[in-house]
Amino acid sequence: MHKRVQKLIDVTADELGLDKYYLKRHSFVKEENPNEGVSYELTMEWFPNEAAETEEGLNPPGTAVVDVDLHSERIKKIIFVNDISYAHAEALTVIHQTSEQIIEWVEEMTGLEYGRQFQLVEESKNEMHFRSAVDNIPVYPGGNIDITFNEQGQLTLFSIHGSFPTEDQVQWEPFALTSEIVEPIALDHCKLMEIPVENEQKWISVYGTSMFFLTNNGGKTISYDQVEKSIIYCNSVEPITWSHTSSASTISLEKIDLSPEISESEALSNNKEIDRKRSISKDEQTRIITEVSRLLQQELPDDNGQWKLTTIQQEHNYLFAILHPVKKDFRIIGPKIKVIMDSKTLKPLNYMDNRQLLDVFRDFKEAEMPVISKGEASEKLRSYLEISPVYVYQKGRYMLCGKIECSYVVDAVTGEMISLDE
């Protein structure tokens, strides 16, 4: 074991008061953050003294699972299995007494400032949930901090995950969006959709507008997926086709390992790295479509011309080419294929087809044809639009934007307003 790793293990045991525990095992994981790059964590599993693994191979009650960031050396996660803790650190047993004590402890554990970098979003008797913020304004993609106590007031869960902006990353400006600016843009996003109603085993046609972001000057819209997912290419409108002659070579499908676990040497040699989102050139786009075409021809030969490439996402060392049907479909849950490709060679490795999962809707009654127009629906939705300031991560900076959403849709047949919460 490397001496640096041993030091982190000793410090963790001392800080949490794990005298009644022994370290059963440890491992290393690679964590990817779309805003902050790649980081490496040490995961430790501490068993209570005299305890052993269960017959099912699960950790016994009271086990402490702790993750520590190798770069900052800060604890990122603490979990006590089955809400049972034998840790004697005083901080873990007294902070539950007041919300102020919990917030102070979170600030100490994370190095973040309450109000400036994170805000409270939910609180109950034994839980507190926080979200990343800039001066109490939410952030996208966001970060989360979760705290849980057992009935004895002992901390049994602490977790921090995601992005928490620093001041130098924020583009400061006053919020300028008004209803007059937002409404025409938001209502232009109104579209016809079909949503499933499970208890009635049917699809219904509705008009609604998906959540999106609008830059503070009103000049650009940004979709939720563009912000929250590692999308690096969007919207090829051409169908993916192939000739009926067989492909020159067979594509061997490979097992894909998305496990974040890595070796100690890799974790220590790559203490902190910036993993910027790669770009896709026009030549690479053409190659990707060609390779996807080869895979479809081999695996789904009857689907010639039925799919188009809509987005490319980056995850680990892979690219995910996302395909949707060429034929327009209004259903919010529809067919999709993910082709998994090597990020460097663009070689197809495997694919996932969700159509089998959609069999649950096979017996649902078809949606009725719309009666009211998009214009009529837009007017009904106007008073239900919600506009709130948020900071959105774009090109290395957090820009002030408006989050535009509507929690209601309009029944396209009856004109009735329907709450999405229903």
N, C-alpha and C positions, 0 to 999 in steps of 0.2 A: 504494500500500500504506500502511495506517495505521501511524504510527510505533510504536504499541504492538505491533503484529504484527511489525514489523521487529525490535524489541527482543527479542521471544521467539525469533525465528529466530536472531538472533546469539547469544543466551545458550545456546540448545540446541546450536549448532555448537561453542561453546567448551566446554560441559560434557561433551559426548561425544567431543570431539576429532575433529571431522569435517573436518579440513584437506584430506583427500584426496577430498572430496566437493563437489558443487555442488547447490544446491536446484533440482530440476527443476520442482516444482509444489507448491502448497499449497491447502488447502481448509478448510472449517469444517463441523462436524457438531453436531447437537443430541442430547444423550444424556438419556434419561429414566430416573430411578431412583425406584421406587415409594415409597421411604422418604425420600429426600433432595430430591426435586423434579427440576427440569430444570437441566442444566449445558451448557456450550458448550466445544467443544474445537477446537484448531487441529491439523490433520493435515499433516505435511510428508513429502515424498518426496525423499530425498537420493540422487542418483546418484553412483557412483564417477566420478572424473575420467576423461574420454575414453570413458566408457561411453555407450551409446545404448539406446533401447528395442528389444526384440526384435521380430522380424517379427510375432509374435502380439500385439504391444502390451503385453506383460508387462514388469514391471520387471526389469532385468538382475541377475544374481547380485551380491551385495554391497550392493545398495540398502538404505538405512536408512530405514524408515518410522517416524516418531515422532509421537505424539499428546501434546499439552500441554493441560491444563485452563486455560481462560482466566481463571477466577476465582482459583484457588489458585496458578496458574503452575507447578504440579508436572507432571512427566512421567508420563503414564498408560500409555504403551505404547512399547516399542522393539522393532522387528523387523528383523533383518538377513536379507535374502533368500538362500535356499539355504545358510544357516548360514555365510556368508562375511562377515567384518567387516574393514574397513580403518580402523576408528576407533582412535585412539591414546590415548584417555583411560586412564590407568593403572588406575583403578578397575574398568574393564570387563575387564581381563585378569588381575587378581590376586585378586579376591574369591572365585574358585572354589576356592581352596586349602583353605579350611575352611568348615564349616557356619556357624560363629560369624561369620566375615567376611561371608558372604552375608546373614545375618540383620541384622547391623549396617548393611550397605549398604541393605537393604530399609527398615529403620527411617529411615535418612537420606533416602531417596528419597520415602517416603510420609508421614513425620511420625507414623507409628503406633508403638505400643509392643508388642514381642513378648510373648506371654503374656497381656497385658491386652486387646489388640485383635485379635491374629491368632495362629494356631497352625500348626505344621508338621503336614501330613497325609500327605505322601508324599515320599520322597527316594531318588534313585538317583545313579549316577555323574555324570551330566550334567544332572540336573533336580532342582528342588525345587518343591513345591506347598504353598501355605499357604491357610488359610481364616479368615474373620473369626470372632472369638470374644470372649467377655467372661470374663476370668480363666480362659482355656482351656476355656470352655464354648461349644459351637458356637452360631451365630446363624442365624435364618431370617427373611426371605430373607437369604442369605449373600453374602459377598464373597469373591473369589478373587485370589490373587497367584501368578503362575507365572514361574519362572526357568529358562532353558535355556542351556547352554554347548555350544560345538562341541568337537571332539577336541583343539583347540589351547588349550582353556581360556578362549576368548573368549566373552563374553556375547553371545548371538544372539537372546534373547527376554527381555523383561521386560514383564509385563502386570498391571495392577491393575484390577479391575472389581467393582462391587457395593457393598454397604453394610458399613461398619465403625463400630460404635457408639462414641459418646463417653460419658463417665461420667454426664453429666447426662441422658442418654436412658435410662439403665438403672434399672429398678425392682428394688432389691436386696432379697433375702430368702433364707432357707435353703431348700433343696430338701426338700419335705415328702411327696412322693408315694411310696407303698409298694405292694407287690404286692397287698395286701388292698384298697386303694382302686382300683387300676388294672384288675385282672383282670375284675371283673364288667362294667365299662364296655367294655373291649377285646373281650371275648367277645360282648358284645351287638352289636358291629360285625362279627362274623363273618357272612359272606354267601356264597351260592352264586355261582360264576363259571365261565365257560367260557374256557379258554385254548388257543391254538393250539400244536400240537407239529409243528414244521416238518418234521423228518426222518421223521415218520410220516404226514404229510399228513392230520392229523385234529385235531378239537377234543376236549378232555377236560373233564369237570366236576370242579371242585374247590371246597373251602371254604377261605376265607382272610379275613384282615382287612387292609384297606389301612392304610398309615401315616397317623397323625393326631397331633394335639397335644392335650394335656390341661392345663388351667390348674392351677397349683400347689395350689389348694384343692380340685381334683377336681370343680369345679362346672360346667365348660364344655369341650366338645370343639370343636376348630378343625380343619377339613380342610386337607390339604396345599395344595390348589388355592386356598383362601381366603388363604393366606399367600404363596404364591409367584407368584400371578397377580393382576392388577389387577381383581379381581371386585368389582362394585358392586351386583349384584342376583342373586338365586338363586331357582330353583325355582318356576316357574309350572306348575301341574299341569294346567291346562285345555288341551285340544287347540286348535290354531290352525285356525279354519275360515273359510269364506267362502261367500256365496251364489253361485249359478251365473251371475248376471248379471255382465257384464264390468265391470271397474274403470273408474271415471270418467276416469282419466288414465293414460297409459302412463309407466312408470318407465324412464328412459334410464340404462342401465348405464354407469358411468364407470370409467376406468382409475384404480386406486388407487396412489398414490405413498407408500410407507412408507420411502423413503430418508431418512436423517437429515441429508443435506447441506443447508446453508443458506448465505446470503450473508454476506460480511464485515460489512456494516452490521447485519444481524440479530444476528449473534453478539456484536458489540461493544455493541449497544444493550441487549441482554438478558443482561448478564454473569452474573447468577445470579437465578433465580426459583424460587419454591416452587409446584409444580404439584400441589396437593392432589387427591386422588381425588374427583371430583364425585359427588354423590348423585343418586338417581333418585326423583322423587316418584311418587305413585300415578297422577296424571294422565299423567306421562311414560311410565310403564309401560304404561298403556292405549294411548297413542299409538304406542309402539314395537310393541306387538302388532298394532295396526291396520296400521301400515306394513309390518311383516313379512308379514302376511296378504296385503296387496296384491302384494308381490313374489312370494310363493309362487304366488298365483293366476295371475300373469302368466308366470312362468318354469317352474313345476312344477304345472300345473293338475290333474294326476291325483293329487296328494298331499294333497287336502283332508282335514283332520282327522287326518293321520298324524304331525304334529310338535307338539312343545311347546317353549316357551322355558325353558331351564334356567339359563342364566347370561348376564350382560352384563359384558363386559370393556372396559376403557379402554386405548387405545394411541394415542399421538400425538393427532391431532384427531379420532379416530374412536372409535365404539363398535362392539364386535363382539357381536351378538346370537347366542348359541350355541343351536342347536336339536338336540334328540335325539328319536328316535321315541317316540310315545305307547305303542306296543306294547312291553311289557317284554322286554328282551333281556339275557341273562346274559353275553354275550360281552364281554370286556374291550376288544376293538377292534371298534367298531361304527359304523353310519352317523352322520354328523354334518353339519350345515349351519352355516356362519358367514355371517351377514348383516352387511355392513359399512355403517355408518350415520354420517352427519355428527353429530358430538358436540353441536352447537348446534341445528341444525334438525331433527334426528332423521330426516332424509331418507335412504331406502335408496340406496346408491350402487353396490353390487355384492354378489356372494355367492360362497361356495366350498362345493362339495358333494364330500365325500370318497368317495362310493359307488363311483366308478370305480376308486379305489385299492384298494378291498376285493376286487376281482376276483381278486387273488392267492389268496384263500381259497375261491374258488368251488368248487373240486374237493375241498376238505377233507371228510373223513367227519364226519357229525354226531356230537355228543357223546352218550354213553350216558346214560340216565336215572339219577339218583342212587339209591344203595341205602342209604347211611347217613344219619342225620338231622343237622340242624344242631347239636343238643345233643351228640351223640356226637363230632362234629368239633370242637366247642368244647373239650371235655375233652382231646382229643388235642393241640390247639394250646396249651393253658394253659402247659405247661412250656417252650414255645418263644418266649413273649412277651419282648420286650426293652424295657426302660424306661431312658431316659437323659435327663439334664437338658439343656435347650436354652433359649435366649432367643428369643422370638418377637415380631416387630414388630406391635403393635396400637395404633392410635389415637395415633401419635406417640411411643410408649414401647416399650421392650423388656421384656416380661414373662417371668419364669421359668416354664417349662412343662415337661411331660414329653413326650418324643417316644416314641410307642408304635408299635412295628412288630413284624412277625413275618416272618422270612425263609423260612418253610415254609408250605405249604398241604397240605390233606388231600385225597387222591383220593376223590371222592364215591362211587365205585363199589367200590374195593378197600379203602379206609381207609388206604392207604399214605401215609406222610409224604414229601412231595416238596420238595426244596430249590429255591427260586426261582432260585438261581444256575445251576441246570441248564437 
